[in-house]
Amino acid sequence: MQALLEAGVRQFGAWGDTDEGRHILIAVARYLAAHSPTERASLQIADIARRLMRGGELHQEAGSS
């Protein structure tokens, strides 16, 4: 992801402070936001991994505990 950010900044430097240059920065920011997990998602992933390592199921049937 760092390479994407660096490439976006280089492209902005080439295009300058123009509509196109700003669109490049917006696109990079949107891409990074879409592909960066939130803290909540990271915790959920860790919880699922922990359950699977302990032999649990990925999904539980509704109403079962």
N, CA, C and O atoms as a GROMACS GRO file, in nm:
protein
  260
    1MET      N    1   0.082  -0.120   0.000
    1MET     CA    2   0.000   0.000   0.000
    1MET      C    3   0.086   0.126   0.000
    1MET      O    4   0.046   0.231  -0.051
    2GLN      N    5   0.205   0.114   0.057
    2GLN     CA    6   0.293   0.229   0.060
    2GLN      C    7   0.332   0.268  -0.082
    2GLN      O    8   0.344   0.387  -0.113
    3ALA      N    9   0.353   0.168  -0.167
    3ALA     CA   10   0.391   0.196  -0.306
    3ALA      C   11   0.279   0.271  -0.377
    3ALA      O   12   0.305   0.360  -0.458
    4LEU      N   13   0.155   0.234  -0.349
    4LEU     CA   14   0.041   0.302  -0.410
    4LEU      C   15   0.037   0.448  -0.367
    4LEU      O   16   0.016   0.537  -0.450
    5LEU      N   17   0.057   0.473  -0.240
    5LEU     CA   18   0.057   0.609  -0.190
    5LEU      C   19   0.169   0.691  -0.254
    5LEU      O   20   0.148   0.804  -0.298
    6GLU      N   21   0.288   0.632  -0.259
    6GLU     CA   22   0.402   0.701  -0.320
    6GLU      C   23   0.376   0.731  -0.467
    6GLU      O   24   0.409   0.840  -0.515
    7ALA      N   25   0.318   0.636  -0.539
    7ALA     CA   26   0.287   0.657  -0.680
    7ALA      C   27   0.183   0.768  -0.697
    7ALA      O   28   0.194   0.851  -0.787
    8GLY      N   29   0.083   0.768  -0.611
    8GLY     CA   30  -0.018   0.873  -0.617
    8GLY      C   31   0.040   1.011  -0.592
    8GLY      O   32   0.003   1.108  -0.659
    9VAL      N   33   0.129   1.020  -0.497
    9VAL     CA   34   0.192   1.149  -0.466
    9VAL      C   35   0.281   1.193  -0.583
    9VAL      O   36   0.284   1.312  -0.617
   10ARG      N   37   0.352   1.097  -0.644
   10ARG     CA   38   0.434   1.132  -0.761
   10ARG      C   39   0.347   1.180  -0.876
   10ARG      O   40   0.382   1.277  -0.945
   11GLN      N   41   0.235   1.114  -0.898
   11GLN     CA   42   0.144   1.155  -1.005
   11GLN      C   43   0.087   1.294  -0.976
   11GLN      O   44   0.074   1.376  -1.066
   12PHE      N   45   0.052   1.318  -0.851
   12PHE     CA   46   0.003   1.452  -0.815
   12PHE      C   47   0.110   1.556  -0.844
   12PHE      O   48   0.080   1.664  -0.894
   13GLY      N   49   0.235   1.524  -0.812
   13GLY     CA   50   0.344   1.616  -0.841
   13GLY      C   51   0.357   1.643  -0.990
   13GLY      O   52   0.387   1.755  -1.031
   14ALA      N   53   0.334   1.540  -1.071
   14ALA     CA   54   0.343   1.557  -1.216
   14ALA      C   55   0.227   1.640  -1.270
   14ALA      O   56   0.247   1.724  -1.358
   15TRP      N   57   0.106   1.617  -1.218
   15TRP     CA   58  -0.012   1.688  -1.265
   15TRP      C   59  -0.026   1.825  -1.199
   15TRP      O   60  -0.088   1.916  -1.255
   16GLY      N   61   0.030   1.839  -1.082
   16GLY     CA   62   0.020   1.965  -1.011
   16GLY      C   63  -0.117   1.983  -0.947
   16GLY      O   64  -0.200   1.892  -0.945
   17ASP      N   65  -0.138   2.101  -0.895
   17ASP     CA   66  -0.264   2.131  -0.825
   17ASP      C   67  -0.372   2.166  -0.927
   17ASP      O   68  -0.417   2.280  -0.938
   18THR      N   69  -0.411   2.062  -1.003
   18THR     CA   70  -0.514   2.076  -1.105
   18THR      C   71  -0.630   1.985  -1.066
   18THR      O   72  -0.620   1.908  -0.970
   19ASP      N   73  -0.739   1.992  -1.141
   19ASP     CA   74  -0.850   1.900  -1.116
   19ASP      C   75  -0.804   1.756  -1.126
   19ASP      O   76  -0.839   1.672  -1.043
   20GLU      N   77  -0.724   1.727  -1.228
   20GLU     CA   78  -0.676   1.590  -1.247
   20GLU      C   79  -0.586   1.546  -1.131
   20GLU      O   80  -0.598   1.434  -1.081
   21GLY      N   81  -0.497   1.635  -1.089
   21GLY     CA   82  -0.409   1.604  -0.977
   21GLY      C   83  -0.487   1.576  -0.850
   21GLY      O   84  -0.457   1.481  -0.777
   22ARG      N   85  -0.587   1.658  -0.824
   22ARG     CA   86  -0.670   1.637  -0.704
   22ARG      C   87  -0.750   1.508  -0.715
   22ARG      O   88  -0.769   1.440  -0.614
   23HIS      N   89  -0.796   1.474  -0.834
   23HIS     CA   90  -0.869   1.348  -0.853
   23HIS      C   91  -0.780   1.228  -0.823
   23HIS      O   92  -0.826   1.128  -0.768
   24ILE      N   93  -0.653   1.239  -0.858
   24ILE     CA   94  -0.559   1.131  -0.828
   24ILE      C   95  -0.547   1.112  -0.677
   24ILE      O   96  -0.552   0.999  -0.629
   25LEU      N   97  -0.532   1.220  -0.602
   25LEU     CA   98  -0.521   1.209  -0.456
   25LEU      C   99  -0.649   1.154  -0.395
   25LEU      O  100  -0.645   1.074  -0.302
   26ILE      N  101  -0.763   1.197  -0.447
   26ILE     CA  102  -0.891   1.146  -0.397
   26ILE      C  103  -0.902   0.997  -0.423
   26ILE      O  104  -0.946   0.921  -0.337
   27ALA      N  105  -0.863   0.954  -0.542
   27ALA     CA  106  -0.869   0.812  -0.576
   27ALA      C  107  -0.779   0.729  -0.484
   27ALA      O  108  -0.818   0.621  -0.439
   28VAL      N  109  -0.659   0.779  -0.457
   28VAL     CA  110  -0.568   0.708  -0.368
   28VAL      C  111  -0.628   0.698  -0.227
   28VAL      O  112  -0.625   0.592  -0.165
   29ALA      N  113  -0.682   0.808  -0.178
   29ALA     CA  114  -0.742   0.808  -0.044
   29ALA      C  115  -0.859   0.712  -0.037
   29ALA      O  116  -0.872   0.639   0.061
   30ARG      N  117  -0.943   0.710  -0.138
   30ARG     CA  118  -1.057   0.617  -0.139
   30ARG      C  119  -1.012   0.473  -0.143
   30ARG      O  120  -1.068   0.388  -0.074
   31TYR      N  121  -0.912   0.444  -0.224
   31TYR     CA  122  -0.861   0.308  -0.234
   31TYR      C  123  -0.805   0.262  -0.100
   31TYR      O  124  -0.835   0.152  -0.053
   32LEU      N  125  -0.723   0.346  -0.038
   32LEU     CA  126  -0.664   0.310   0.090
   32LEU      C  127  -0.771   0.290   0.198
   32LEU      O  128  -0.762   0.198   0.278
   33ALA      N  129  -0.872   0.377   0.199
   33ALA     CA  130  -0.979   0.364   0.297
   33ALA      C  131  -1.057   0.234   0.275
   33ALA      O  132  -1.096   0.168   0.372
   34ALA      N  133  -1.080   0.199   0.151
   34ALA     CA  134  -1.158   0.078   0.121
   34ALA      C  135  -1.082  -0.050   0.153
   34ALA      O  136  -1.143  -0.153   0.180
   35HIS      N  137  -0.950  -0.043   0.150
   35HIS     CA  138  -0.870  -0.163   0.171
   35HIS      C  139  -0.798  -0.167   0.305
   35HIS      O  140  -0.710  -0.251   0.326
   36SER      N  141  -0.833  -0.079   0.395
   36SER     CA  142  -0.774  -0.078   0.528
   36SER      C  143  -0.881  -0.118   0.629
   36SER      O  144  -0.981  -0.049   0.643
   37PRO      N  145  -0.860  -0.229   0.698
   37PRO     CA  146  -0.962  -0.272   0.794
   37PRO      C  147  -0.973  -0.176   0.912
   37PRO      O  148  -0.874  -0.117   0.956
   38THR      N  149  -1.094  -0.162   0.961
   38THR     CA  150  -1.115  -0.080   1.080
   38THR      C  151  -1.068  -0.158   1.202
   38THR      O  152  -1.043  -0.278   1.194
   39GLU      N  153  -1.055  -0.090   1.314
   39GLU     CA  154  -1.016  -0.158   1.438
   39GLU      C  155  -1.118  -0.265   1.474
   39GLU      O  156  -1.081  -0.374   1.518
   40ARG      N  157  -1.246  -0.234   1.455
   40ARG     CA  158  -1.352  -0.332   1.486
   40ARG      C  159  -1.337  -0.456   1.400
   40ARG      O  160  -1.347  -0.568   1.450
   41ALA      N  161  -1.314  -0.438   1.269
   41ALA     CA  162  -1.299  -0.552   1.180
   41ALA      C  163  -1.177  -0.635   1.218
   41ALA      O  164  -1.183  -0.758   1.214
   42SER      N  165  -1.069  -0.571   1.255
   42SER     CA  166  -0.949  -0.644   1.296
   42SER      C  167  -0.976  -0.727   1.419
   42SER      O  168  -0.930  -0.841   1.428
   43LEU      N  169  -1.050  -0.673   1.514
   43LEU     CA  170  -1.083  -0.749   1.635
   43LEU      C  171  -1.175  -0.866   1.602
   43LEU      O  172  -1.159  -0.974   1.659
   44GLN      N  173  -1.269  -0.847   1.511
   44GLN     CA  174  -1.358  -0.956   1.471
   44GLN      C  175  -1.278  -1.067   1.403
   44GLN      O  176  -1.303  -1.185   1.428
   45ILE      N  177  -1.184  -1.031   1.318
   45ILE     CA  178  -1.101  -1.130   1.250
   45ILE      C  179  -1.020  -1.210   1.352
   45ILE      O  180  -1.009  -1.332   1.341
   46ALA      N  181  -0.962  -1.140   1.449
   46ALA     CA  182  -0.884  -1.208   1.553
   46ALA      C  183  -0.973  -1.302   1.634
   46ALA      O  184  -0.930  -1.412   1.668
   47ASP      N  185  -1.094  -1.261   1.665
   47ASP     CA  186  -1.187  -1.345   1.742
   47ASP      C  187  -1.224  -1.471   1.663
   47ASP      O  188  -1.227  -1.580   1.719
   48ILE      N  189  -1.251  -1.456   1.536
   48ILE     CA  190  -1.284  -1.571   1.452
   48ILE      C  191  -1.165  -1.666   1.444
   48ILE      O  192  -1.182  -1.788   1.456
   49ALA      N  193  -1.046  -1.612   1.424
   49ALA     CA  194  -0.926  -1.697   1.417
   49ALA      C  195  -0.905  -1.773   1.547
   49ALA      O  196  -0.872  -1.891   1.546
   50ARG      N  197  -0.925  -1.706   1.660
   50ARG     CA  198  -0.910  -1.771   1.790
   50ARG      C  199  -1.009  -1.886   1.806
   50ARG      O  200  -0.972  -1.994   1.851
   51ARG      N  201  -1.135  -1.861   1.768
   51ARG     CA  202  -1.237  -1.968   1.778
   51ARG      C  203  -1.202  -2.086   1.689
   51ARG      O  204  -1.216  -2.201   1.730
   52LEU      N  205  -1.156  -2.059   1.566
   52LEU     CA  206  -1.122  -2.167   1.475
   52LEU      C  207  -1.003  -2.247   1.526
   52LEU      O  208  -1.000  -2.369   1.513
   53MET      N  209  -0.905  -2.179   1.585
   53MET     CA  210  -0.788  -2.250   1.639
   53MET      C  211  -0.827  -2.340   1.755
   53MET      O  212  -0.762  -2.442   1.778
   54ARG      N  213  -0.932  -2.304   1.827
   54ARG     CA  214  -0.978  -2.385   1.941
   54ARG      C  215  -1.077  -2.493   1.898
   54ARG      O  216  -1.134  -2.562   1.982
   55GLY      N  217  -1.097  -2.506   1.765
   55GLY     CA  218  -1.187  -2.610   1.716
   55GLY      C  219  -1.330  -2.565   1.703
   55GLY      O  220  -1.418  -2.648   1.677
   56GLY      N  221  -1.356  -2.438   1.720
   56GLY     CA  222  -1.492  -2.387   1.707
   56GLY      C  223  -1.537  -2.382   1.562
   56GLY      O  224  -1.459  -2.409   1.470
   57GLU      N  225  -1.662  -2.347   1.544
   57GLU     CA  226  -1.717  -2.337   1.410
   57GLU      C  227  -1.711  -2.192   1.362
   57GLU      O  228  -1.712  -2.097   1.441
   58LEU      N  229  -1.704  -2.179   1.232
   58LEU     CA  230  -1.701  -2.045   1.174
   58LEU      C  231  -1.834  -1.973   1.195
   58LEU      O  232  -1.836  -1.855   1.228
   59HIS      N  233  -1.944  -2.046   1.175
   59HIS     CA  234  -2.077  -1.990   1.194
   59HIS      C  235  -2.152  -2.077   1.294
   59HIS      O  236  -2.134  -2.199   1.297
   60GLN      N  237  -2.234  -2.015   1.373
   60GLN     CA  238  -2.317  -2.091   1.467
   60GLN      C  239  -2.461  -2.081   1.421
   60GLN      O  240  -2.503  -1.979   1.367
   61GLU      N  241  -2.536  -2.189   1.443
   61GLU     CA  242  -2.677  -2.190   1.408
   61GLU      C  243  -2.751  -2.090   1.497
   61GLU      O  244  -2.714  -2.070   1.613
   62ALA      N  245  -2.856  -2.029   1.443
   62ALA     CA  246  -2.935  -1.934   1.520
   62ALA      C  247  -2.998  -2.005   1.640
   62ALA      O  248  -3.051  -2.115   1.627
   63GLY      N  249  -2.991  -1.941   1.755
   63GLY     CA  250  -3.051  -1.995   1.876
   63GLY      C  251  -2.961  -2.087   1.955
   63GLY      O  252  -2.996  -2.125   2.066
   64SER      N  253  -2.846  -2.127   1.901
   64SER     CA  254  -2.757  -2.215   1.977
   64SER      C  255  -2.652  -2.130   2.049
   64SER      O  256  -2.614  -2.023   2.002
   65SER      N  257  -2.608  -2.179   2.163
   65SER     CA  258  -2.508  -2.106   2.242
   65SER      C  259  -2.387  -2.191   2.265
   65SER      O  260  -2.292  -2.147   2.329
   0.00000   0.00000   0.00000
